[in-house]
Amino acid sequence: MAKKKQTKKVEVEEPQIQEEVAVVEVPQVEKPEAIERLKPKNEWEIKDRVYYLTRNKKPLSKIIKTANVYYFDEEKGYERELKYCENQRTCFVDEMHGDQRMSHVIFRNGSLFVPREKQTLQKLMSLYHPHRDKLFYEWKPDIAAEKEIDILEVETDAL
């Protein structure tokens, strides 16, 4: 007798295709207020600055010394001479090049407004001058506003 060939049916699983959805992250733009808070505090900001004489002095004019003034530089380990010259990029004498055209710094009616274009004078007055916070100080409106808010909070708590 003839043998019948038996055929086995083998079921083959069809591959399942999984659809992957690509997730695209959209960067969110931070608000300017958040960016201001993230700035390091020691970073120099270019802006207009106002300086006032201490003890509420308001003479018609007051000239402060801007030559032969010394600042102790802790990074370099020695005193460096300061001089305000309008035609130089720095107020340190050892870093100046070429001619030096000296200029006066004059407080009128107890205040001095320094525009943002005069960065050398601003850095001299805000960072290096030895009479800073003794003879004059820089007006910082954000600190004044914080103090006013603190006073208002104390008053509301008292009520």
C-alpha positions in Angstrom: 0.0 0.0 0.0 1.1 3.3 -0.7 1.8 5.5 2.2 0.2 8.8 2.4 2.4 11.6 3.2 1.1 13.5 6.1 1.6 17.1 6.0 1.6 19.1 9.1 0.4 22.6 9.1 2.6 24.8 11.0 1.1 28.0 12.1 3.5 30.9 11.8 2.8 33.9 13.9 2.7 37.1 12.0 5.0 39.7 13.4 3.2 42.4 15.3 4.3 45.8 14.4 4.4 48.2 17.3 3.9 51.8 16.4 6.2 54.0 18.3 5.2 57.6 18.7 8.1 60.0 18.8 7.6 62.6 21.5 9.1 65.9 20.7 9.9 68.2 23.6 9.2 71.8 23.0 11.5 74.0 25.0 9.6 76.6 27.1 10.8 80.1 27.0 11.6 81.4 30.4 10.2 84.7 31.5 12.6 87.6 31.9 11.9 87.6 35.7 13.1 84.0 36.0 16.2 84.8 34.0 17.1 87.7 36.3 16.8 85.4 39.3 19.2 82.9 37.7 21.9 85.5 37.1 24.9 85.2 39.4 25.0 88.2 41.8 28.6 89.1 41.1 28.0 89.5 37.3 28.4 93.2 36.2 25.3 94.6 34.6 25.4 97.4 32.1 22.9 100.1 33.2 22.6 103.7 34.2 23.7 104.3 37.8 23.1 107.0 40.3 25.4 107.8 43.2 24.6 109.9 46.3 26.8 111.4 49.0 26.3 109.9 52.4 24.8 111.5 55.5 22.3 113.4 53.2 24.9 116.0 52.2 23.8 118.1 49.3 26.5 120.7 48.5 26.3 122.6 45.2 29.3 120.6 44.0 31.7 118.1 45.5 34.8 116.7 43.6 36.1 113.4 44.7 39.6 112.2 44.3 40.2 110.0 41.2 44.0 110.0 40.9 46.7 108.6 43.2 44.0 106.3 44.8 45.0 102.8 45.6 43.0 99.5 45.7 44.3 96.3 47.2 43.7 93.5 44.7 43.4 90.2 46.6 43.8 88.1 43.4 47.1 89.7 42.5 48.2 90.2 46.1 49.3 93.9 45.9 48.0 97.4 45.8 47.1 98.8 42.4 46.9 102.5 41.5 43.5 103.8 40.3 43.0 106.8 37.9 39.9 107.8 36.0 40.7 108.7 32.4 38.0 109.1 29.9 40.0 107.7 27.0 41.0 104.5 28.7 39.2 101.2 29.0 40.3 100.5 32.6 40.8 102.4 35.7 44.0 100.6 36.7 47.2 102.5 35.8 49.2 99.4 35.2 46.8 98.3 32.4 46.5 101.7 30.6 48.0 102.2 27.2 48.9 105.5 25.4 47.9 109.0 26.5 45.9 109.5 29.7 43.3 112.2 29.6 42.2 112.7 33.2 38.6 113.7 34.1 36.9 115.1 37.1 34.1 113.3 39.0 31.8 116.0 40.4 28.7 115.4 42.5 26.1 118.2 41.9 23.5 118.8 44.6 24.7 115.6 46.4 24.1 113.2 43.4 26.0 112.0 40.4 24.3 110.3 37.4 26.6 108.1 35.3 25.2 106.9 32.0 25.6 103.3 30.9 28.2 104.3 28.3 30.8 105.3 30.9 31.6 101.8 32.2 35.1 102.7 33.4 33.7 105.3 35.8 30.9 103.0 37.0 33.3 100.3 37.8 35.6 102.7 39.6 32.8 104.1 41.7 30.9 100.8 42.4 33.8 98.3 42.8 37.2 99.8 43.5 37.1 103.3 45.0 38.2 103.3 48.6 35.7 106.0 49.7 32.8 103.9 48.4 30.1 103.6 51.1 32.0 106.1 53.3 31.8 109.3 51.2 29.2 108.1 48.6 27.0 105.1 47.8 25.3 103.6 44.8 21.5 103.9 44.7 20.0 100.4 44.3 16.2 100.7 43.7 15.6 97.0 44.0 17.0 96.9 47.6 15.0 100.0 48.5 11.8 98.3 47.2 12.5 95.2 49.2 12.9 97.2 52.4 9.6 99.0 51.7 7.8 95.7 51.2 9.2 94.4 54.5 7.9 97.5 56.3 4.4 97.1 54.7 4.3 93.4 55.7 5.2 94.2 59.3 2.4 96.9 59.3 -0.2 94.5 57.9 0.8 91.8 60.5 0.4 94.3 63.2 -3.2 95.1 62.1 
